[in-house]
Amino acid sequence: MFAPVFITWPNEEKVEKIKNGFFSYSTFPNVFGAIDGTHINILAPHDHQEAYVNRKGHHSIQLQVC
């Protein structure tokens, strides 16, 4: 429904611009996308609390972004 509005594939010109930007920042060639993640701390849920404990011992959920 909203995916085509927010998730689009760049055209050739945009790909080159993105690749040049990544290269100037990191010296990684031919990169035009990235995936990252972070943990968001939450209060312990009532059910299955152990399933939400991260490696640092905090209750959290993970957010991934492309």
N, CA, C and O atoms as a Tripos MOL2 file, in Angstrom:
@<TRIPOS>MOLECULE
protein
  264   263    66     0     0
PROTEIN
NO_CHARGES

@<TRIPOS>ATOM
      1 N           0.8270   -1.1880    0.0000 N.3       1 MET1
      2 CA          0.0000    0.0000    0.0000 C.3       1 MET1
      3 C           0.8740    1.2560    0.0000 C.2       1 MET1
      4 O           0.8490    2.0260   -0.9600 O.2       1 MET1
      5 N           1.6470    1.4660    1.0720 N.am      2 PHE2
      6 CA          2.5360    2.6200    1.1260 C.3       2 PHE2
      7 C           3.9500    2.2890    0.6430 C.2       2 PHE2
      8 O           4.7460    3.1950    0.3980 O.2       2 PHE2
      9 N           4.2640    1.0130    0.5060 N.am      3 ALA3
     10 CA          5.6210    0.6090    0.1480 C.3       3 ALA3
     11 C           6.1290    1.3020   -1.1130 C.2       3 ALA3
     12 O           7.2430    1.8240   -1.0920 O.2       3 ALA3
     13 N           5.3700    1.3350   -2.2120 N.am      4 PRO4
     14 CA          5.9010    1.9940   -3.4140 C.3       4 PRO4
     15 C           6.1770    3.4920   -3.2410 C.2       4 PRO4
     16 O           6.9670    4.0700   -3.9870 O.2       4 PRO4
     17 N           5.5380    4.1020   -2.2750 N.am      5 VAL5
     18 CA          5.7720    5.5280   -2.0270 C.3       5 VAL5
     19 C           7.1000    5.7300   -1.3040 C.2       5 VAL5
     20 O           7.8330    6.6720   -1.6030 O.2       5 VAL5
     21 N           7.4110    4.8480   -0.3530 N.am      6 PHE6
     22 CA          8.5860    5.0340    0.4910 C.3       6 PHE6
     23 C           9.7750    4.1750    0.0970 C.2       6 PHE6
     24 O          10.9150    4.5150    0.4150 O.2       6 PHE6
     25 N           9.5280    3.0710   -0.5880 N.am      7 ILE7
     26 CA         10.6060    2.1710   -0.9760 C.3       7 ILE7
     27 C          10.7220    2.2120   -2.4910 C.2       7 ILE7
     28 O           9.8710    1.6830   -3.2050 O.2       7 ILE7
     29 N          11.7820    2.8450   -2.9700 N.am      8 THR8
     30 CA         11.9850    2.9680   -4.4080 C.3       8 THR8
     31 C          13.4210    2.5980   -4.7530 C.2       8 THR8
     32 O          14.3290    2.7510   -3.9350 O.2       8 THR8
     33 N          13.6110    2.1190   -5.9480 N.am      9 TRP9
     34 CA         14.9450    1.8100   -6.4370 C.3       9 TRP9
     35 C          15.4610    3.0360   -7.1800 C.2       9 TRP9
     36 O          14.7460    3.5840   -8.0180 O.2       9 TRP9
     37 N          16.6780    3.4800   -6.8960 N.am     10 PRO10
     38 CA         17.1920    4.6910   -7.5550 C.3      10 PRO10
     39 C          17.5190    4.4380   -9.0260 C.2      10 PRO10
     40 O          17.8640    3.3230   -9.4170 O.2      10 PRO10
     41 N          17.4050    5.4950   -9.8310 N.am     11 ASN11
     42 CA         17.8100    5.3890  -11.2330 C.3      11 ASN11
     43 C          19.3390    5.4350  -11.3170 C.2      11 ASN11
     44 O          20.0120    5.6660  -10.3120 O.2      11 ASN11
     45 N          19.8870    5.2130  -12.5240 N.am     12 GLU12
     46 CA         21.3460    5.1490  -12.7100 C.3      12 GLU12
     47 C          22.0670    6.3930  -12.2080 C.2      12 GLU12
     48 O          23.1140    6.2970  -11.5690 O.2      12 GLU12
     49 N          21.5040    7.5560  -12.4990 N.am     13 GLU13
     50 CA         22.1270    8.8130  -12.0710 C.3      13 GLU13
     51 C          22.1880    8.8970  -10.5460 C.2      13 GLU13
     52 O          23.2100    9.2860   -9.9810 O.2      13 GLU13
     53 N          21.1060    8.5380   -9.8960 N.am     14 LYS14
     54 CA         21.0490    8.5740   -8.4240 C.3      14 LYS14
     55 C          22.0020    7.5360   -7.8220 C.2      14 LYS14
     56 O          22.6520    7.8050   -6.8120 O.2      14 LYS14
     57 N          22.0850    6.3490   -8.4390 N.am     15 VAL15
     58 CA         23.0110    5.3180   -7.9560 C.3      15 VAL15
     59 C          24.4390    5.8370   -7.9780 C.2      15 VAL15
     60 O          25.1730    5.6550   -7.0060 O.2      15 VAL15
     61 N          24.8450    6.4720   -9.0540 N.am     16 GLU16
     62 CA         26.2080    7.0060   -9.1530 C.3      16 GLU16
     63 C          26.4650    8.0820   -8.0890 C.2      16 GLU16
     64 O          27.5430    8.1280   -7.4960 O.2      16 GLU16
     65 N          25.4880    8.9300   -7.8570 N.am     17 LYS17
     66 CA         25.6310    9.9730   -6.8370 C.3      17 LYS17
     67 C          25.7850    9.3520   -5.4470 C.2      17 LYS17
     68 O          26.6270    9.7840   -4.6610 O.2      17 LYS17
     69 N          24.9790    8.3490   -5.1510 N.am     18 ILE18
     70 CA         25.0510    7.6730   -3.8490 C.3      18 ILE18
     71 C          26.3860    6.9480   -3.7050 C.2      18 ILE18
     72 O          27.0320    7.0420   -2.6620 O.2      18 ILE18
     73 N          26.8040    6.2250   -4.7450 N.am     19 LYS19
     74 CA         28.0840    5.5070   -4.6980 C.3      19 LYS19
     75 C          29.2420    6.4700   -4.4640 C.2      19 LYS19
     76 O          30.1340    6.1760   -3.6690 O.2      19 LYS19
     77 N          29.2420    7.6100   -5.1420 N.am     20 ASN20
     78 CA         30.3020    8.6070   -4.9440 C.3      20 ASN20
     79 C          30.2950    9.1480   -3.5230 C.2      20 ASN20
     80 O          31.3530    9.3810   -2.9390 O.2      20 ASN20
     81 N          29.1050    9.3490   -2.9670 N.am     21 GLY21
     82 CA         29.0100    9.8270   -1.5920 C.3      21 GLY21
     83 C          29.5470    8.8170   -0.5930 C.2      21 GLY21
     84 O          30.2870    9.1870    0.3180 O.2      21 GLY21
     85 N          29.1870    7.5460   -0.7470 N.am     22 PHE22
     86 CA         29.7150    6.5040    0.1380 C.3      22 PHE22
     87 C          31.2320    6.4180    0.0100 C.2      22 PHE22
     88 O          31.9410    6.3070    1.0100 O.2      22 PHE22
     89 N          31.7220    6.4710   -1.2240 N.am     23 PHE23
     90 CA         33.1620    6.3480   -1.4360 C.3      23 PHE23
     91 C          33.9190    7.5150   -0.8080 C.2      23 PHE23
     92 O          34.9690    7.3110   -0.1980 O.2      23 PHE23
     93 N          33.4040    8.7280   -0.9480 N.am     24 SER24
     94 CA         34.0990    9.8880   -0.3780 C.3      24 SER24
     95 C          34.1110    9.8460    1.1470 C.2      24 SER24
     96 O          35.0080   10.3980    1.7840 O.2      24 SER24
     97 N          33.1240    9.1950    1.7170 N.am     25 TYR25
     98 CA         33.0330    9.1190    3.1860 C.3      25 TYR25
     99 C          33.8230    7.9430    3.7410 C.2      25 TYR25
    100 O          34.4620    8.0640    4.7860 O.2      25 TYR25
    101 N          33.7860    6.7950    3.0450 N.am     26 SER26
    102 CA         34.3260    5.5780    3.6390 C.3      26 SER26
    103 C          35.3980    4.8860    2.8090 C.2      26 SER26
    104 O          36.0470    3.9690    3.3120 O.2      26 SER26
    105 N          35.6050    5.2790    1.5820 N.am     27 THR27
    106 CA         36.4930    4.6510    0.6030 C.3      27 THR27
    107 C          36.0730    3.2190    0.2540 C.2      27 THR27
    108 O          36.9030    2.4450   -0.2240 O.2      27 THR27
    109 N          34.8210    2.8510    0.4770 N.am     28 PHE28
    110 CA         34.2820    1.5730   -0.0090 C.3      28 PHE28
    111 C          33.7470    1.8030   -1.4130 C.2      28 PHE28
    112 O          32.8370    2.6120   -1.5930 O.2      28 PHE28
    113 N          34.2860    1.1130   -2.4130 N.am     29 PRO29
    114 CA         33.8180    1.3380   -3.7790 C.3      29 PRO29
    115 C          32.4910    0.6400   -4.0730 C.2      29 PRO29
    116 O          32.1930   -0.4100   -3.5040 O.2      29 PRO29
    117 N          31.7030    1.2290   -4.9610 N.am     30 ASN30
    118 CA         30.4840    0.6320   -5.5150 C.3      30 ASN30
    119 C          29.3950    0.3140   -4.4850 C.2      30 ASN30
    120 O          28.6220   -0.6240   -4.6800 O.2      30 ASN30
    121 N          29.3260    1.0650   -3.4170 N.am     31 VAL31
    122 CA         28.2880    0.8680   -2.3990 C.3      31 VAL31
    123 C          27.1980    1.9050   -2.6180 C.2      31 VAL31
    124 O          27.4860    3.0990   -2.7050 O.2      31 VAL31
    125 N          25.9510    1.4600   -2.7070 N.am     32 PHE32
    126 CA         24.8510    2.4220   -2.8190 C.3      32 PHE32
    127 C          23.7020    2.0970   -1.8870 C.2      32 PHE32
    128 O          22.5730    2.5380   -2.1040 O.2      32 PHE32
    129 N          23.9890    1.3260   -0.8470 N.am     33 GLY33
    130 CA         22.9730    1.0390    0.1580 C.3      33 GLY33
    131 C          23.6250    0.4860    1.4090 C.2      33 GLY33
    132 O          24.7670    0.0270    1.3830 O.2      33 GLY33
    133 N          22.8880    0.5370    2.4950 N.am     34 ALA34
    134 CA         23.4130    0.0320    3.7610 C.3      34 ALA34
    135 C          22.2600   -0.4410    4.6280 C.2      34 ALA34
    136 O          21.1230    0.0090    4.4910 O.2      34 ALA34
    137 N          22.5840   -1.3560    5.5170 N.am     35 ILE35
    138 CA         21.6280   -1.8470    6.5030 C.3      35 ILE35
    139 C          22.2550   -1.6260    7.8670 C.2      35 ILE35
    140 O          23.4360   -1.9130    8.0610 O.2      35 ILE35
    141 N          21.4790   -1.1200    8.8080 N.am     36 ASP36
    142 CA         21.9740   -0.8990   10.1610 C.3      36 ASP36
    143 C          20.8840   -1.2890   11.1340 C.2      36 ASP36
    144 O          19.7160   -1.3970   10.7610 O.2      36 ASP36
    145 N          21.2580   -1.4960   12.3520 N.am     37 GLY37
    146 CA         20.2910   -1.8650   13.3740 C.3      37 GLY37
    147 C          20.6590   -1.2880   14.7210 C.2      37 GLY37
    148 O          21.8040   -0.9050   14.9590 O.2      37 GLY37
    149 N          19.6840   -1.2310   15.5900 N.am     38 THR38
    150 CA         19.9090   -0.7630   16.9480 C.3      38 THR38
    151 C          18.8850   -1.4080   17.8640 C.2      38 THR38
    152 O          17.8290   -1.8510   17.4120 O.2      38 THR38
    153 N          19.1940   -1.4590   19.1340 N.am     39 HIS39
    154 CA         18.2530   -1.9780   20.1220 C.3      39 HIS39
    155 C          17.5140   -0.8090   20.7650 C.2      39 HIS39
    156 O          18.1130    0.2180   21.0830 O.2      39 HIS39
    157 N          16.2410   -0.9740   20.9460 N.am     40 ILE40
    158 CA         15.4130    0.0200   21.6290 C.3      40 ILE40
    159 C          14.9940   -0.5810   22.9570 C.2      40 ILE40
    160 O          14.2860   -1.5870   22.9960 O.2      40 ILE40
    161 N          15.4320    0.0380   24.0500 N.am     41 ASN41
    162 CA         15.0900   -0.4760   25.3760 C.3      41 ASN41
    163 C          13.5910   -0.3950   25.6140 C.2      41 ASN41
    164 O          12.9460    0.5900   25.2540 O.2      41 ASN41
    165 N          13.0430   -1.4410   26.2260 N.am     42 ILE42
    166 CA         11.6190   -1.5010   26.5510 C.3      42 ILE42
    167 C          11.4600   -1.9760   27.9900 C.2      42 ILE42
    168 O          12.3900   -2.5260   28.5800 O.2      42 ILE42
    169 N          10.2890   -1.7600   28.5390 N.am     43 LEU43
    170 CA          9.9640   -2.3740   29.8260 C.3      43 LEU43
    171 C           9.7650   -3.8660   29.6020 C.2      43 LEU43
    172 O           9.3050   -4.2830   28.5390 O.2      43 LEU43
    173 N          10.1060   -4.6570   30.5880 N.am     44 ALA44
    174 CA          9.9680   -6.1060   30.4510 C.3      44 ALA44
    175 C           8.5020   -6.4640   30.2010 C.2      44 ALA44
    176 O           7.6270   -6.0470   30.9590 O.2      44 ALA44
    177 N           8.2290   -7.2330   29.1460 N.am     45 PRO45
    178 CA          6.8450   -7.6340   28.8840 C.3      45 PRO45
    179 C           6.3830   -8.6630   29.9160 C.2      45 PRO45
    180 O           7.2010   -9.2960   30.5840 O.2      45 PRO45
    181 N           5.0910   -8.8200   30.0350 N.am     46 HIS46
    182 CA          4.5400   -9.7750   31.0100 C.3      46 HIS46
    183 C           4.8440  -11.2170   30.6100 C.2      46 HIS46
    184 O           5.1460  -12.0460   31.4680 O.2      46 HIS46
    185 N           4.7670  -11.5170   29.3320 N.am     47 ASP47
    186 CA          4.9920  -12.8820   28.8510 C.3      47 ASP47
    187 C           6.3480  -12.9950   28.1730 C.2      47 ASP47
    188 O           6.7600  -12.0970   27.4380 O.2      47 ASP47
    189 N           7.0350  -14.0950   28.4210 N.am     48 HIS48
    190 CA          8.2980  -14.4240   27.7450 C.3      48 HIS48
    191 C           9.3440  -13.3260   27.8850 C.2      48 HIS48
    192 O           9.9760  -12.9310   26.9050 O.2      48 HIS48
    193 N           9.5230  -12.8370   29.1030 N.am     49 GLN49
    194 CA         10.5000  -11.7710   29.3400 C.3      49 GLN49
    195 C          11.8930  -12.1360   28.8420 C.2      49 GLN49
    196 O          12.6190  -11.2870   28.3240 O.2      49 GLN49
    197 N          12.2590  -13.4090   29.0030 N.am     50 GLU50
    198 CA         13.6080  -13.8430   28.6310 C.3      50 GLU50
    199 C          13.8750  -13.6980   27.1360 C.2      50 GLU50
    200 O          15.0290  -13.5870   26.7240 O.2      50 GLU50
    201 N          12.8310  -13.6970   26.3270 N.am     51 ALA51
    202 CA         13.0000  -13.5740   24.8800 C.3      51 ALA51
    203 C          13.3820  -12.1540   24.4690 C.2      51 ALA51
    204 O          13.7800  -11.9350   23.3250 O.2      51 ALA51
    205 N          13.2690  -11.2010   25.3650 N.am     52 TYR52
    206 CA         13.5310   -9.8030   25.0370 C.3      52 TYR52
    207 C          14.7980   -9.2720   25.6960 C.2      52 TYR52
    208 O          15.0380   -8.0640   25.6850 O.2      52 TYR52
    209 N          15.6100  -10.1550   26.2680 N.am     53 VAL53
    210 CA         16.8500   -9.7220   26.9200 C.3      53 VAL53
    211 C          17.9640   -9.7280   25.8850 C.2      53 VAL53
    212 O          18.2210  -10.7500   25.2480 O.2      53 VAL53
    213 N          18.6290   -8.5780   25.7160 N.am     54 ASN54
    214 CA         19.7200   -8.4880   24.7460 C.3      54 ASN54
    215 C          21.0390   -8.9100   25.3790 C.2      54 ASN54
    216 O          21.0770   -9.2810   26.5520 O.2      54 ASN54
    217 N          22.1060   -8.8550   24.6140 N.am     55 ARG55
    218 CA         23.4090   -9.3280   25.0990 C.3      55 ARG55
    219 C          23.9580   -8.5120   26.2580 C.2      55 ARG55
    220 O          24.8670   -8.9610   26.9570 O.2      55 ARG55
    221 N          23.4200   -7.3260   26.4670 N.am     56 LYS56
    222 CA         23.8670   -6.4950   27.5840 C.3      56 LYS56
    223 C          22.9890   -6.6580   28.8100 C.2      56 LYS56
    224 O          23.2000   -5.9930   29.8240 O.2      56 LYS56
    225 N          21.9900   -7.5550   28.7200 N.am     57 GLY57
    226 CA         21.1370   -7.8330   29.8650 C.3      57 GLY57
    227 C          19.9370   -6.9200   30.0010 C.2      57 GLY57
    228 O          19.2450   -6.9660   31.0190 O.2      57 GLY57
    229 N          19.6700   -6.0880   29.0010 N.am     58 HIS58
    230 CA         18.5240   -5.1790   29.0200 C.3      58 HIS58
    231 C          17.3860   -5.7680   28.1960 C.2      58 HIS58
    232 O          17.6200   -6.5130   27.2440 O.2      58 HIS58
    233 N          16.1680   -5.4340   28.5620 N.am     59 HIS59
    234 CA         15.0300   -5.8010   27.7270 C.3      59 HIS59
    235 C          14.9640   -4.8140   26.5700 C.2      59 HIS59
    236 O          14.9800   -3.6000   26.7750 O.2      59 HIS59
    237 N          14.8890   -5.3470   25.3500 N.am     60 SER60
    238 CA         14.8570   -4.4700   24.1830 C.3      60 SER60
    239 C          14.2300   -5.1930   22.9990 C.2      60 SER60
    240 O          14.0500   -6.4110   23.0000 O.2      60 SER60
    241 N          13.9050   -4.3900   21.9870 N.am     61 ILE61
    242 CA         13.5480   -4.9220   20.6780 C.3      61 ILE61
    243 C          14.5430   -4.3500   19.6910 C.2      61 ILE61
    244 O          15.1260   -3.2910   19.9230 O.2      61 ILE61
    245 N          14.7350   -5.0560   18.5850 N.am     62 GLN62
    246 CA         15.7090   -4.5840   17.6070 C.3      62 GLN62
    247 C          15.0070   -3.9100   16.4470 C.2      62 GLN62
    248 O          13.9730   -4.3760   15.9680 O.2      62 GLN62
    249 N          15.5840   -2.8080   16.0030 N.am     63 LEU63
    250 CA         15.1120   -2.0660   14.8580 C.3      63 LEU63
    251 C          16.1660   -2.1600   13.7710 C.2      63 LEU63
    252 O          17.3360   -1.8720   14.0230 O.2      63 LEU63
    253 N          15.7720   -2.5630   12.5570 N.am     64 GLN64
    254 CA         16.7000   -2.5740   11.4320 C.3      64 GLN64
    255 C          16.2060   -1.6280   10.3660 C.2      64 GLN64
    256 O          15.0080   -1.5250   10.1020 O.2      64 GLN64
    257 N          17.1580   -0.9350    9.7560 N.am     65 VAL65
    258 CA         16.8400    0.0650    8.7420 C.3      65 VAL65
    259 C          17.7130   -0.1680    7.5200 C.2      65 VAL65
    260 O          18.9020   -0.4670    7.6320 O.2      65 VAL65
    261 N          17.1080   -0.0260    6.3660 N.am     66 CYS66
    262 CA         17.8690   -0.1150    5.0960 C.3      66 CYS66
    263 C          17.9650    1.2680    4.5010 C.2      66 CYS66
    264 O          18.5580    1.4420    3.4360 O.2      66 CYS66
@<TRIPOS>BOND
     1     1     2 1
     2     2     3 1
     3     3     4 2
     4     3     5 am
     5     5     6 1
     6     6     7 1
     7     7     8 2
     8     7     9 am
     9     9    10 1
    10    10    11 1
    11    11    12 2
    12    11    13 am
    13    13    14 1
    14    14    15 1
    15    15    16 2
    16    15    17 am
    17    17    18 1
    18    18    19 1
    19    19    20 2
    20    19    21 am
    21    21    22 1
    22    22    23 1
    23    23    24 2
    24    23    25 am
    25    25    26 1
    26    26    27 1
    27    27    28 2
    28    27    29 am
    29    29    30 1
    30    30    31 1
    31    31    32 2
    32    31    33 am
    33    33    34 1
    34    34    35 1
    35    35    36 2
    36    35    37 am
    37    37    38 1
    38    38    39 1
    39    39    40 2
    40    39    41 am
    41    41    42 1
    42    42    43 1
    43    43    44 2
    44    43    45 am
    45    45    46 1
    46    46    47 1
    47    47    48 2
    48    47    49 am
    49    49    50 1
    50    50    51 1
    51    51    52 2
    52    51    53 am
    53    53    54 1
    54    54    55 1
    55    55    56 2
    56    55    57 am
    57    57    58 1
    58    58    59 1
    59    59    60 2
    60    59    61 am
    61    61    62 1
    62    62    63 1
    63    63    64 2
    64    63    65 am
    65    65    66 1
    66    66    67 1
    67    67    68 2
    68    67    69 am
    69    69    70 1
    70    70    71 1
    71    71    72 2
    72    71    73 am
    73    73    74 1
    74    74    75 1
    75    75    76 2
    76    75    77 am
    77    77    78 1
    78    78    79 1
    79    79    80 2
    80    79    81 am
    81    81    82 1
    82    82    83 1
    83    83    84 2
    84    83    85 am
    85    85    86 1
    86    86    87 1
    87    87    88 2
    88    87    89 am
    89    89    90 1
    90    90    91 1
    91    91    92 2
    92    91    93 am
    93    93    94 1
    94    94    95 1
    95    95    96 2
    96    95    97 am
    97    97    98 1
    98    98    99 1
    99    99   100 2
   100    99   101 am
   101   101   102 1
   102   102   103 1
   103   103   104 2
   104   103   105 am
   105   105   106 1
   106   106   107 1
   107   107   108 2
   108   107   109 am
   109   109   110 1
   110   110   111 1
   111   111   112 2
   112   111   113 am
   113   113   114 1
   114   114   115 1
   115   115   116 2
   116   115   117 am
   117   117   118 1
   118   118   119 1
   119   119   120 2
   120   119   121 am
   121   121   122 1
   122   122   123 1
   123   123   124 2
   124   123   125 am
   125   125   126 1
   126   126   127 1
   127   127   128 2
   128   127   129 am
   129   129   130 1
   130   130   131 1
   131   131   132 2
   132   131   133 am
   133   133   134 1
   134   134   135 1
   135   135   136 2
   136   135   137 am
   137   137   138 1
   138   138   139 1
   139   139   140 2
   140   139   141 am
   141   141   142 1
   142   142   143 1
   143   143   144 2
   144   143   145 am
   145   145   146 1
   146   146   147 1
   147   147   148 2
   148   147   149 am
   149   149   150 1
   150   150   151 1
   151   151   152 2
   152   151   153 am
   153   153   154 1
   154   154   155 1
   155   155   156 2
   156   155   157 am
   157   157   158 1
   158   158   159 1
   159   159   160 2
   160   159   161 am
   161   161   162 1
   162   162   163 1
   163   163   164 2
   164   163   165 am
   165   165   166 1
   166   166   167 1
   167   167   168 2
   168   167   169 am
   169   169   170 1
   170   170   171 1
   171   171   172 2
   172   171   173 am
   173   173   174 1
   174   174   175 1
   175   175   176 2
   176   175   177 am
   177   177   178 1
   178   178   179 1
   179   179   180 2
   180   179   181 am
   181   181   182 1
   182   182   183 1
   183   183   184 2
   184   183   185 am
   185   185   186 1
   186   186   187 1
   187   187   188 2
   188   187   189 am
   189   189   190 1
   190   190   191 1
   191   191   192 2
   192   191   193 am
   193   193   194 1
   194   194   195 1
   195   195   196 2
   196   195   197 am
   197   197   198 1
   198   198   199 1
   199   199   200 2
   200   199   201 am
   201   201   202 1
   202   202   203 1
   203   203   204 2
   204   203   205 am
   205   205   206 1
   206   206   207 1
   207   207   208 2
   208   207   209 am
   209   209   210 1
   210   210   211 1
   211   211   212 2
   212   211   213 am
   213   213   214 1
   214   214   215 1
   215   215   216 2
   216   215   217 am
   217   217   218 1
   218   218   219 1
   219   219   220 2
   220   219   221 am
   221   221   222 1
   222   222   223 1
   223   223   224 2
   224   223   225 am
   225   225   226 1
   226   226   227 1
   227   227   228 2
   228   227   229 am
   229   229   230 1
   230   230   231 1
   231   231   232 2
   232   231   233 am
   233   233   234 1
   234   234   235 1
   235   235   236 2
   236   235   237 am
   237   237   238 1
   238   238   239 1
   239   239   240 2
   240   239   241 am
   241   241   242 1
   242   242   243 1
   243   243   244 2
   244   243   245 am
   245   245   246 1
   246   246   247 1
   247   247   248 2
   248   247   249 am
   249   249   250 1
   250   250   251 1
   251   251   252 2
   252   251   253 am
   253   253   254 1
   254   254   255 1
   255   255   256 2
   256   255   257 am
   257   257   258 1
   258   258   259 1
   259   259   260 2
   260   259   261 am
   261   261   262 1
   262   262   263 1
   263   263   264 2
@<TRIPOS>SUBSTRUCTURE
     1 MET1         2 RESIDUE 1 A MET
     2 PHE2         6 RESIDUE 1 A PHE
     3 ALA3        10 RESIDUE 1 A ALA
     4 PRO4        14 RESIDUE 1 A PRO
     5 VAL5        18 RESIDUE 1 A VAL
     6 PHE6        22 RESIDUE 1 A PHE
     7 ILE7        26 RESIDUE 1 A ILE
     8 THR8        30 RESIDUE 1 A THR
     9 TRP9        34 RESIDUE 1 A TRP
    10 PRO10       38 RESIDUE 1 A PRO
    11 ASN11       42 RESIDUE 1 A ASN
    12 GLU12       46 RESIDUE 1 A GLU
    13 GLU13       50 RESIDUE 1 A GLU
    14 LYS14       54 RESIDUE 1 A LYS
    15 VAL15       58 RESIDUE 1 A VAL
    16 GLU16       62 RESIDUE 1 A GLU
    17 LYS17       66 RESIDUE 1 A LYS
    18 ILE18       70 RESIDUE 1 A ILE
    19 LYS19       74 RESIDUE 1 A LYS
    20 ASN20       78 RESIDUE 1 A ASN
    21 GLY21       82 RESIDUE 1 A GLY
    22 PHE22       86 RESIDUE 1 A PHE
    23 PHE23       90 RESIDUE 1 A PHE
    24 SER24       94 RESIDUE 1 A SER
    25 TYR25       98 RESIDUE 1 A TYR
    26 SER26      102 RESIDUE 1 A SER
    27 THR27      106 RESIDUE 1 A THR
    28 PHE28      110 RESIDUE 1 A PHE
    29 PRO29      114 RESIDUE 1 A PRO
    30 ASN30      118 RESIDUE 1 A ASN
    31 VAL31      122 RESIDUE 1 A VAL
    32 PHE32      126 RESIDUE 1 A PHE
    33 GLY33      130 RESIDUE 1 A GLY
    34 ALA34      134 RESIDUE 1 A ALA
    35 ILE35      138 RESIDUE 1 A ILE
    36 ASP36      142 RESIDUE 1 A ASP
    37 GLY37      146 RESIDUE 1 A GLY
    38 THR38      150 RESIDUE 1 A THR
    39 HIS39      154 RESIDUE 1 A HIS
    40 ILE40      158 RESIDUE 1 A ILE
    41 ASN41      162 RESIDUE 1 A ASN
    42 ILE42      166 RESIDUE 1 A ILE
    43 LEU43      170 RESIDUE 1 A LEU
    44 ALA44      174 RESIDUE 1 A ALA
    45 PRO45      178 RESIDUE 1 A PRO
    46 HIS46      182 RESIDUE 1 A HIS
    47 ASP47      186 RESIDUE 1 A ASP
    48 HIS48      190 RESIDUE 1 A HIS
    49 GLN49      194 RESIDUE 1 A GLN
    50 GLU50      198 RESIDUE 1 A GLU
    51 ALA51      202 RESIDUE 1 A ALA
    52 TYR52      206 RESIDUE 1 A TYR
    53 VAL53      210 RESIDUE 1 A VAL
    54 ASN54      214 RESIDUE 1 A ASN
    55 ARG55      218 RESIDUE 1 A ARG
    56 LYS56      222 RESIDUE 1 A LYS
    57 GLY57      226 RESIDUE 1 A GLY
    58 HIS58      230 RESIDUE 1 A HIS
    59 HIS59      234 RESIDUE 1 A HIS
    60 SER60      238 RESIDUE 1 A SER
    61 ILE61      242 RESIDUE 1 A ILE
    62 GLN62      246 RESIDUE 1 A GLN
    63 LEU63      250 RESIDUE 1 A LEU
    64 GLN64      254 RESIDUE 1 A GLN
    65 VAL65      258 RESIDUE 1 A VAL
    66 CYS66      262 RESIDUE 1 A CYS
